[in-house]
Amino acid sequence: MDLTLVTEGRTTISVPCQNSLVPFPPGTAPVFYNSRMALNRDTTVLVIRQLSPHSYLDAMAASGIRGCRVGNETDVPVTLNDRDLMATRLITQNVRSLGIQAEITCRDANSLMSEEKFGFVDLDPFGTPAPFIDAAIRSSGKYLGVTATDTAPLCGAHLKAGIRRYMARPLNTEYHTEVGLRILLGNVARHAAVYDKGIIPLFCYAHEHFVRLHLQLKSSASAADKSIAQLGYIHQCPVCPYRMEEQKFFPGVYTCPLCGTSLTPTGPLWTGPIHDQDTLSGMIQDAETFIAGDKSGLTKLLNTCWDEPDISFSYNYHKLAKYYRLSPGPVDILLNRLRDEGYIAGRVHYSGYGIKTDAPLEVIRDFL
């Protein structure tokens, strides 16, 4: 296996050479490594530096870059697991070259997580995390990380697959990225509740082709009940831009107050906050001196998330203007006018054209 050195943050490891001439170079290597996920790993290292769990599991480590970064850039003991023998041999080589405290295992991830406990369990599979979430919750002592790259099922482009994997109805809307993030959160909350555990989102976001969750688990029936109470639905008008949020386990039936059309529910999904402000504040401060794999992307993401309102849906600024046949001015002028009138208003982290506000649609139209 031909290897090359790559550096992310303060960590340098060996990874297999890839064919750069194909559309997806990581798929050409015998052991997986995707440089486009550097931001994902940056945020994980920052979160763990805030939490300092007693141990960390990279359940599907592949090249080992995520677990190696955690082991090398924090003081947390790590376990790196992969069921592929070639991957574990490469991980062993990388761990030795870094000189970090790490245990390396070659096991099926569900089997390992069903038998052992870790302070922070991290799922980063190729595709859907759905088959691993239950075991990860049982294995986690306090914290859980989940990456999903199957955004088409989560966001409604593959409706039946989304229903099968996440037991929720996604909806392919202009804010489908938010829908996918919150459906995954809702799915984890329902799994955790089975074991009398509640979830507290610490830092959750969507970026390009993936959704990433960092969660705290709280063990008690009351914590589980509190999480279930955060589940609900977004009801979208299929004709006009009207939408509404409903915080309820079973959806109601509604008609659009503007055009009279029956609203389409999507969910159940998480309607509560997707960040913990104390955790995010610490991450922003740490990021000032943090050596990141994607420094500019990390800074922009953290600052936007800090200002983003706790609302479960967003509007596409340009699509609203097109629907109303208007030529809008700069988006910041609209946001400032809404704030001046006492409404919550801000940008979203996953789209340059997305805005969140609690203002009624008629008010947004008038300000546009």
N, C-alpha and C positions, 0 to 999 in steps of 0.2 A: 504494500500500500504506500503510494507516494504521498508524502506529507509536506505541508507548508506551515509556517508560523503565522498566527494572527494575534493581534493585541486589541483587547477591549478594556477600557478603564485602565486599571493598574495590572491587568492579568494578561499574560502571554501563554498561549497553548499551541499545540500542534493539531492541525485538522487535515483531512484528506484533500488532495487537489481536486478541483471541480472543473467541469467543462464550461467555460464562460460564454460559449457560442450558442448555447441553447436557451430557451425562454426561462427555465427554472434551474439554474446551475446546481443548487444544493441537492437536487434529485439525482444527480449523476455520480455522487460520491458514495462509497460503501458505508460510511458513517456520516450521519446528518449534522450539518452546521449551516445556519442561515444568518448571514451578516445583517440582514434587514431587521432582525429581531433584537438588535443591540439596545434600542430604547426600552424594550420590554424588560431586558435584564438589568438595565440601569435603574429602572424604578423598583425592581425587586430588591436590589442591593441597598438602595436608599431606605426602603421600608424596613428591611431587616436591621439596618443600622439604628433605626428608631426603636425597634421592639426588643432586640437582643434575646431571642428565644434560646432555650437551653440546647437545642439541636435542630438540624435542618435536613430534610430529605428531598433530594432531586430524584423523583420517582422514575423518570424516563430521561436519563441524562444524555444519551447519544455521545457527542464528543466530550461532554462534561463541562462545557463552557459556563453554564449557569451555576452549577454547584461549585466549580472551581473559583468563579468570581466571588461567590458568597464566602467560601473558605478563605480566600486570599485577601478580600477587602473588608471583612468583618472578623470578629473574634469568635464566631459561632462554629462549633464542630459540625461537620457535614457528612452525610452519607450520600453517595452517588450510586444509583442503581440503573441497570439496563439489562434486558433479557438477552441481548445480542452479545455473544462472546467477543467478537471483534471490537465492539464498542467499549466493553469493559477493559480490554487490553489497552486501548488507546487512552481511556480515562486513567488507568494505572500509571501509564507513562507521563501523562500531564500532571497528575497529583505529585508524583515523585519529583518532577522538574520544578514544581512550585514549592515543594517542601511544606505543604499544608497538612493539618490534622484532618484526615478523612478516612472513612470506611467505604470500601467498594464492594458491591454485591452484584451478582448476575442472576436475577430472579424475575418472575412475572410480577409486575407492579401490584396487581390486586392481591396476590398471595402475600407479598411482603407487607403491604399495608394492613392486611387482615391479622397479622401476627405481631407486628411491632408498633411502638408508639414513638412519635417525634414531636418536638415543640412546634415546628413549622413544616407542614407537608406541602410540596409544590408539584402541581400537575402541569406539564407542558407537552402534551401529546402531539402527534402529527394528525390534525383534524379535530374531531370532537372529544371532549373530556368526559362525556356522559357516562361511558362504561366504568369510569374510575372514581366518580364523585362519592359514591356511597362508602367505599373502602377508605378513601382519603379522609372523610369526616370521622370515621371510627379510629383512624390512625393518629389523627391530629390531637395533640394535647391542648393547643390553644389557638394556633394560627393556620390559615389555609391560603395557598395561592393557586389560581386556576387560569390557564390560558386556553382559549378556544379559537381555532383558525377556520372553523366551518361556518363562516359568516353568512353564506347563502341560506342554509336552513334556519339559522338564528334570526335573520333579518327578513324572512318571508319570501325570498326568491325561490326556494325549494320548500313549499308549504308542508307537504306530507312528511318530508324528512324532519322538518322542525317540530312537528307535532309528535312524531315517534320518539325523537331523542330527548325532547325537553318537556313533553306533556303540557304544551302551551300552544296557543294559536298565534304565530307571528303575523306581521302585516308589513307588506312591502310599500312603505310610505316614504315621503321625503326625509323623515327622521328615523328611518329603519335602523340606523346604527344605534340610536338610543334604545329602540325596541329590543334589539338583539342583546345589548348589555344588560338590560333590566330583566329580560326573560331568563338569561343565564343566572343572574342573581336570585330570581324567584325560584328557579329550579334547585339551586343549592340550599336555599332557605327551607324548602319543603323536604329535601333529603335530611337536613340537619334536625328538623323538628321531629322526625321519626325517633331520634335518639335523645329527645328532650334537650336539644341544643338550639340556641339562637345564634344569629349572625349579626356582626357589626361591620359594615363596609369601612375599611380603612383608607384605601385608595383604589378606585375602580375606574377604568376608562376603556375607550375603544380607539384604535389607531390603524389606519390602512386596512390590512387584511386580518386583524385579530382583535379579540376582546380579552382584557386582563383584569382579574379580580385579586385583591389582597384583603383578606377577611380575618376578623377575630371571631372565635367560637366561644359562646358562653353556655356552660352546662347547667341548665335548670329548666323545669317545665315552664316557669314564668317567662324566661328569656325566649324559649321557643314560641310561646303564645304571642309575645311582643313582636317577634319577627313575622309570624303568620298574619298579624294585624296590619303589617306593612304591605301585604300583597293586594293587588287590585288590577285594574284594567284601564286602558286608554280606548275611548270610543271615538272613532274617526268617521266623519261624513264622507261617503264615496263620491259626492258631487261637488261640494264646496270645501273651503279650507277649515271649517269648524271642527274642533276636537275638544274632548273633555276627559278629565281623569276621574276615576272612581276607585276609592279605597275600600274594597269589599271582596270577600273570598269568592262569592258567586256573582256573576255580572247581572246587572239590570238590563232592561230593554228601553232604549231611548230613541227619540227622533230628533233630527236637527232643528233647533229653534229658528234657524235662518232660512232653510229651504224645505223643511218637512220630510226629508229623506231619512230612512232608518239608519242609525249609526252602526258601524261595524266594530265589535269589540276585539281587542287583541290582549292576550294574557292567558292565565294569570302571570303577572310580572311584579317586580319590586317597585314600589312607589315612594320609598323613603330616600334619605340621603345616600349618595354613593361615595362620599368621602367623610373621614373624620378630620375635623379642622385642626386638632392638635397634632395629629400625625402628619397632615399635609404641611402645616406650618414648619414642623421640624425638618421635613424633607426639603422645603424651599431654602431654609437656612443652610442645611448641609450641602445642598447643590451648588452653593456659591464657590466652594473650594473642592468639590467632588470632581474627580477625573472620570468623565463619562465616555461611553462609546459613541453617544450621539448628543453632544453637549447642547447644541442649538435646539434640537428637537425636544430635549428634556426640559430646558428652561421655558420654552414656549408652552409646553404641555402643563407644567406645574402652575405657571402663572395664570393660564386660562382657567384651569380647574379651580383655582382659588376664588376667582370672580364669578364662576358659573352658578346661576341660581339653582336651588333644589326643586326643579320642576321636571316632570316625567316625559315631557315632549318638547319639541322645538318647532319653529317655523323657518322655512327657507325664504330668506329675505327677497331674493330675486323672483322666486315662484309666486310669492304673494303679490308682488308688484305686477307681474305678468297677468295674474288672474284678475286683478282690479284694473288692468290696462293703464298703469301708472308708470311714470319715469321717476324712480325714487332718488333721493339724494344719498349722501354717505350714510352708512349704517350707524355710525357713532352718533350722528345727529338724531336719528330716530330713537336710539337707546337713551340718550340724554333727555329728550323730550318726555319719554315715558317715565323716567326717573323723576323728572321735575314735577310730574303730575301725581307722584306718590306710588307708582307701580314698580314692582321688581322687574329688572330688565338686564340682560347680559348676553355675552357671546357664549358659544358652545365650543368644547375642546376638539370635536371630531369633524367640524366643517367650518370653512371660512365664511360661508353664507348663512349659517344657522344662528338664530337668536332664540332666547327663552324669555318669556314674560308672563306675568299673571294678568296682564291687561286684556279686556274683552277684545274679540276680533274686530268689532266695529271701531274701537278706539285705535287699534293698530292701523286699520284702513285709513281712518281720518288723518293720522299722523304721517302715513305714507304719502 
